[in-house]
Amino acid sequence: MCPLVCELSRRGGIESRVCLTSQHRELLESVTTLFGVRADYDLSLMQSRQSLHDIFCGVLRGMEDVLSRSSPDVVLVHGDTSTSCAAALAAFYAKIPVGHVEAGLRTYCRYAPFPEEMNRRLTADLASIHFAPTARNAENLRAEGITEHVFITGNTGLDALRTTVRPGYVFRNPALRSEALSSGRLVLLTAHRRENIPQGLAAICRAVKRLAASFDDLRVVWPVHPNPAVREIVLPMLAGTPHVILTEPLGTLDMHNLLSRCTLVLTDSGGLQEEAPALGVPVLVLRGETERPEAVEAGCVRLAGTTAEGIFYAASRLLSDEQERLAMAHAVSPYGDGHASEKIADILTAQFTLGEQAG
């Protein structure tokens, strides 16, 4: 959301205020510092091993106070997080319109991704304005009976890449400055989905071990998510494995510039399915489904599943066949032109300045 916050701050007649939950403050600060975004409200919800119930109730209760104090004309939420769903519900209770950024993505499998699929569907019903990244997303909403105030904008995540990826960039994380990463092929891996814990995550680790042993020139970089349930599986299984570099979570600049230099991305994340194709990097999704089928149809993303054998086969196939890998790398990204924030700001200005406020 930072590119959108920055765009709104440049617009005359708009007062934008930012509320953070700070569930992962160490991941958050590198982003807000980079974009110069200051929080007006901070719910400080971080607790060790908190449940989904804890997060949802904390956001709902915290937003009640924030909305009472700020009295906004519209509340903007993003994507499929429990934060977005709870904040949208709090705004609905306060009879404040909700704008849903990154609306309309679907797997139509309520438990995959979990709980994100239902968070996104519930947020759609609560929202009054829907900013869909693609025409497919907009059609999903219309098929569910949501036909008013649906706008196709592209995805704001791509807006950030226009400023973060830089020629000659020097990594801040010492692990990324090692000589081992200056030669050979780089594979970026991220995995933290709840539905992949523990079996899927263990299978991913086994596949990574086999890949690292099978390709001498390969270097696998895995920024390990701070969730203890993730670290308790990944660190014992992969620590000390040759050609596998486990790091702490990366700052935005390091992450985006590492991504731009990779041969391949393995991930169960959503955002990387959009960011990597925009940089010409093929993606293998470590899940059985994706809410971003446009990228699969475009040829820049493939589903690899969650078995060690399936992941190894899919990755080794691309690493062994440069022509096939390049065909994926040259596929055109379906997620917009990197100007989604400007389009969303234009729409908000029209909706609330011209008296067309969505109810």
C-alpha positions in Angstrom: 0.0 0.0 0.0 3.0 2.4 0.4 2.9 3.5 -3.3 -0.7 4.4 -2.9 -0.1 6.2 0.4 2.6 8.3 -1.3 0.3 9.0 -4.3 -2.5 10.2 -2.0 -0.2 12.4 -0.1 0.7 14.2 -3.3 -2.9 15.0 -4.2 -4.4 18.2 -3.2 -7.7 18.0 -1.3 -7.0 14.5 0.1 -5.9 13.9 3.7 -4.6 10.4 4.0 -4.0 8.8 7.4 -2.2 5.5 8.0 -3.0 2.8 10.5 -0.7 -0.1 11.2 -1.3 -3.3 13.1 2.5 -3.9 13.6 2.1 -7.7 13.7 5.6 -8.0 12.3 7.2 -4.7 13.1 10.7 -5.9 12.0 9.3 -6.6 8.5 7.3 -3.4 8.4 9.9 -0.8 9.3 12.1 -1.4 6.3 9.1 -0.7 4.0 7.8 2.4 5.8 11.3 3.9 6.0 12.0 3.3 2.4 8.8 5.1 1.3 8.9 7.7 4.0 5.5 6.6 5.3 4.6 7.6 8.8 1.9 5.9 10.9 -0.8 8.0 12.3 -2.2 5.1 14.3 -0.4 1.9 15.5 -2.4 -0.9 17.0 0.8 -2.8 18.2 -0.9 -6.2 18.0 2.2 -8.3 18.0 2.0 -11.3 20.3 4.0 -14.5 20.3 2.1 -17.4 18.6 -1.2 -15.4 18.5 -4.2 -17.1 16.9 -6.4 -15.9 14.1 -9.0 -15.1 16.7 -6.5 -12.9 18.5 -5.6 -11.0 15.4 -9.1 -10.5 14.1 -10.5 -9.4 17.5 -7.5 -7.1 18.1 -7.9 -5.3 14.7 -11.7 -5.1 15.1 -11.4 -3.5 18.6 -8.5 -1.3 17.7 -10.2 0.0 14.5 -13.3 1.0 16.5 -11.2 3.6 18.3 -9.2 4.7 15.3 -12.4 5.3 13.2 -14.0 7.1 16.1 -11.0 9.5 16.3 -10.4 10.0 12.6 -13.9 10.0 11.1 -12.7 9.2 7.6 -14.8 9.4 4.4 -13.5 6.1 3.2 -11.3 3.2 4.6 -8.9 1.5 2.3 -7.9 -2.1 2.9 -5.7 -4.4 0.9 -5.9 -7.9 -0.3 -6.7 -11.0 1.7 -5.3 -10.5 5.2 -7.3 -10.9 8.5 -6.4 -7.3 9.1 -8.2 -6.2 5.9 -11.3 -8.2 6.7 -11.5 -7.1 10.3 -10.9 -3.4 9.4 -13.5 -3.6 6.7 -16.0 -5.0 9.2 -15.1 -2.3 11.7 -15.8 0.3 9.0 -19.1 -1.3 8.1 -20.2 -1.1 11.7 -19.3 2.6 11.6 -21.2 3.0 8.3 -18.0 4.2 6.6 -17.5 3.1 2.9 -14.6 0.6 2.3 -12.3 0.6 -0.7 -10.8 -2.8 -1.4 -7.4 -2.6 -3.1 -6.5 -5.9 -4.9 -10.1 -7.1 -5.1 -11.6 -10.0 -6.8 -8.8 -12.7 -6.6 -10.3 -16.1 -6.1 -9.4 -19.8 -5.8 -13.0 -20.8 -4.9 -11.5 -23.2 -2.4 -12.4 -21.8 1.0 -9.5 -23.5 2.8 -6.8 -22.7 0.2 -5.2 -20.3 0.9 -6.3 -20.4 4.5 -7.7 -18.1 5.9 -7.0 -15.7 3.0 -9.6 -17.0 0.5 -12.5 -16.3 2.9 -11.0 -13.1 4.1 -11.0 -11.8 0.6 -14.6 -13.0 -0.2 -15.9 -11.5 3.1 -14.1 -8.2 2.4 -15.7 -8.0 -1.0 -19.2 -8.1 0.5 -18.3 -5.4 3.0 -16.6 -3.1 0.5 -18.3 -0.3 -1.5 -15.5 0.3 -4.0 -13.5 -2.5 -5.6 -10.0 -2.0 -7.2 -9.5 -5.1 -9.2 -6.0 -5.7 -10.7 -7.2 -7.6 -13.8 -10.3 -8.1 -15.9 -10.5 -11.6 -14.6 -10.7 -10.3 -11.0 -13.5 -7.9 -12.0 -15.4 -10.7 -13.7 -15.1 -12.8 -10.5 -16.8 -10.0 -8.6 -19.6 -9.5 -11.2 -20.3 -13.3 -11.1 -20.8 -12.9 -7.3 -23.3 -10.1 -7.9 -20.9 -7.2 -7.2 -21.5 -5.0 -10.3 -21.2 -1.4 -9.1 -18.1 0.6 -8.4 -15.7 -2.1 -9.8 -12.6 -0.7 -11.4 -9.7 -2.4 -13.1 -6.5 -0.7 -12.0 -3.5 -3.1 -12.1 -1.8 -4.0 -8.9 -0.1 -1.5 -6.6 2.6 -4.0 -5.8 4.1 -3.4 -9.2 4.2 0.4 -8.7 6.9 -0.1 -6.0 9.3 -1.9 -8.5 9.6 1.2 -10.5 11.6 2.9 -7.7 13.2 0.0 -5.8 15.0 -2.0 -8.5 18.3 -0.2 -9.3 21.3 -0.8 -11.6 24.5 -1.5 -9.6 22.6 -2.0 -6.4 24.8 -3.1 -3.4 23.0 -5.4 -1.0 22.7 -4.3 2.6 22.4 -7.9 3.9 26.0 -9.3 4.3 24.8 -12.8 3.3 23.8 -11.4 -0.1 27.3 -9.8 -0.7 29.1 -13.1 -0.4 31.3 -14.3 -3.3 29.2 -17.4 -3.5 26.3 -15.4 -4.8 28.3 -13.5 -7.4 28.7 -16.6 -9.6 26.2 -19.3 -10.7 22.4 -19.1 -10.8 20.2 -17.7 -8.1 16.9 -19.2 -6.9 14.8 -17.2 -4.5 12.5 -19.2 -2.2 9.8 -18.1 0.2 7.3 -20.2 2.0 5.1 -19.6 5.0 1.5 -20.4 4.2 -0.5 -21.8 7.1 -1.8 -24.6 4.9 1.8 -25.7 4.1 2.6 -26.1 7.8 4.0 -28.7 8.6 3.9 -31.3 5.9 4.1 -29.0 2.8 7.0 -27.0 4.4 8.9 -30.2 5.2 8.4 -31.4 1.6 9.7 -28.1 0.3 12.8 -28.4 2.4 13.5 -31.9 1.0 13.1 -30.7 -2.5 15.5 -27.8 -1.9 18.1 -30.2 -0.5 17.8 -32.4 -3.6 18.0 -29.4 -6.0 21.1 -28.0 -4.3 22.8 -31.3 -4.5 21.8 -31.8 -8.2 23.0 -28.5 -9.6 26.5 -27.4 -8.6 26.1 -23.8 -9.9 22.8 -23.2 -8.0 22.5 -20.9 -5.0 19.2 -21.0 -3.2 18.4 -18.0 -1.0 15.6 -18.4 1.5 14.6 -15.4 3.7 13.0 -17.3 6.5 9.7 -15.9 7.8 9.7 -15.0 11.5 6.8 -17.2 12.3 8.2 -19.8 14.9 6.1 -22.6 13.2 8.0 -21.9 10.0 11.5 -21.6 11.6 11.1 -24.7 13.7 10.9 -26.7 10.4 13.2 -24.9 8.0 16.2 -24.2 10.2 16.8 -27.8 11.5 16.2 -29.3 8.0 18.3 -26.9 6.0 20.9 -25.1 8.2 24.3 -25.9 6.9 23.2 -27.3 3.6 25.7 -26.5 0.9 24.5 -23.8 -1.6 21.5 -23.0 0.5 21.6 -19.6 2.2 19.1 -19.0 5.0 18.7 -15.4 5.9 16.5 -13.3 8.1 13.7 -11.5 6.3 15.0 -9.0 3.7 14.4 -5.4 3.5 12.4 -4.2 0.5 15.4 -2.9 -1.5 17.4 -6.1 -0.9 14.4 -8.3 -1.8 13.4 -6.5 -5.0 17.0 -6.3 -6.3 17.7 -9.9 -5.4 14.5 -10.9 -7.3 15.6 -9.0 -10.4 18.8 -11.0 -10.5 17.3 -14.5 -10.0 17.0 -17.3 -12.5 13.9 -18.7 -10.8 11.5 -18.1 -7.9 9.9 -20.8 -5.8 7.2 -19.4 -3.5 3.8 -20.0 -1.9 3.4 -16.2 -1.6 0.9 -14.2 -3.6 2.8 -11.0 -4.3 5.9 -12.6 -5.8 3.6 -14.2 -8.4 3.1 -10.7 -9.7 6.4 -9.0 -9.0 8.7 -11.7 -10.5 6.9 -11.8 -13.9 7.2 -8.0 -14.1 11.0 -8.5 -13.8 11.1 -11.4 -16.3 11.7 -14.1 -13.7 9.7 -17.4 -13.9 7.8 -18.5 -10.8 6.9 -21.9 -9.5 4.1 -21.8 -7.0 4.5 -24.2 -4.1 0.7 -24.7 -3.8 -1.9 -26.8 -5.5 -3.9 -23.7 -6.6 -3.5 -20.0 -7.1 -5.8 -17.0 -6.9 -3.8 -15.6 -9.8 -4.6 -17.9 -12.7 -3.9 -15.0 -15.2 -0.2 -15.5 -14.7 -0.5 -19.3 -15.3 -2.4 -18.6 -18.5 0.1 -16.0 -19.6 2.9 -18.6 -19.1 5.0 -16.8 -16.5 3.8 -18.9 -13.5 3.4 -22.6 -13.0 1.9 -24.6 -10.2 4.5 -27.0 -8.7 2.3 -28.5 -5.8 3.5 -29.3 -2.4 5.2 -32.7 -2.8 9.0 -32.9 -2.7 9.0 -35.0 -5.9 6.7 -32.5 -7.8 8.7 -29.5 -6.7 12.0 -31.0 -7.6 10.7 -32.1 -11.0 9.2 -28.7 -11.9 12.3 -26.8 -10.8 14.9 -29.1 -12.3 13.0 -29.1 -15.6 13.4 -25.3 -15.9 16.9 -25.3 -14.6 17.9 -27.9 -17.2 16.1 -26.4 -20.2 17.1 -22.8 -20.8 14.8 -22.4 -23.8 11.8 -23.4 -21.7 12.8 -21.1 -18.9 13.3 -18.2 -21.2 9.9 -18.8 -22.7 8.4 -18.2 -19.2 10.7 -15.3 -18.5 9.6 -13.5 -21.7 5.9 -14.0 -21.1 4.0 -10.7 -20.6 2.8 -9.9 -17.1 -1.0 -9.5 -16.8 -0.8 -7.3 -13.7 -0.7 -3.8 -15.1 1.8 -1.1 -16.0 3.0 0.0 -12.6 0.6 3.0 -12.3 -2.2 1.4 -10.3 -1.8 3.9 -7.4 -2.4 6.9 -9.7 -5.5 5.2 -11.2 -6.9 4.4 -7.7 -6.3 8.0 -6.5 -8.0 9.3 -9.6 -11.1 7.1 -8.9 -11.2 8.1 -5.3 -11.0 11.8 -6.2 -13.9 11.4 -8.7 -16.0 9.3 -6.3 -15.8 11.6 -3.4 -15.3 15.0 -5.1 -18.1 14.7 -7.6 -20.7 13.5 -5.1 -20.7 10.0 -6.5 -19.8 8.4 -3.1 -20.3 4.7 -3.0 -22.6 3.6 -0.2 
